[in-house]
Amino acid sequence: MAKLVCKNYGFECDFIAEGTDASEVIESFGKHTLEEHGIEYSKEALMQFIIRQGG
């Protein structure tokens, strides 16, 4: 299970992307952060976020 939580990355936001497919979680979280916060993370950076938290 992969999970990325906006609050864990400094945003005052309740958005959570989670699922069994890390690629889908990365796509969902990346789209959210770009559209809502104006920050574009690379897919590689988001994968590192998941790996570091043991997801």
C-alpha positions in Angstrom: 0.0 0.0 0.0 1.4 3.4 -1.0 0.3 6.6 0.6 1.2 10.2 0.3 -0.3 12.8 2.7 -0.2 16.5 1.9 0.3 17.5 5.5 3.5 15.4 5.7 5.1 17.7 3.1 4.3 21.1 4.7 0.9 21.8 3.3 -2.2 22.8 5.4 -4.3 20.4 3.3 -6.2 17.2 4.1 -5.5 15.5 0.7 -4.4 11.9 0.9 -3.4 9.7 -2.1 -3.3 6.0 -1.3 -3.7 2.7 -3.1 -2.0 -0.5 -4.0 -0.5 0.8 -7.2 2.3 3.2 -6.5 2.1 4.7 -10.0 -1.5 5.7 -9.5 -0.7 7.2 -6.1 2.2 9.2 -7.6 0.0 10.4 -10.5 -2.8 11.5 -8.2 -0.6 13.2 -5.6 1.5 14.9 -8.3 -1.6 16.2 -10.1 -3.0 17.5 -6.8 0.1 19.3 -5.7 0.5 21.0 -9.1 -3.1 22.1 -9.4 -3.8 23.0 -5.8 -0.4 24.2 -4.5 1.5 25.1 -7.7 4.3 22.7 -7.0 5.4 20.1 -9.5 7.2 17.1 -8.1 8.9 14.7 -10.5 7.7 11.1 -10.5 11.1 10.1 -9.2 10.9 12.4 -6.2 7.4 11.1 -5.4 8.6 7.6 -5.6 11.4 8.5 -3.2 8.8 9.9 -0.7 7.0 6.5 -0.8 10.2 4.5 -0.5 11.4 6.6 2.5 8.2 6.0 4.4 8.4 2.3 3.8 5.5 2.2 1.3 
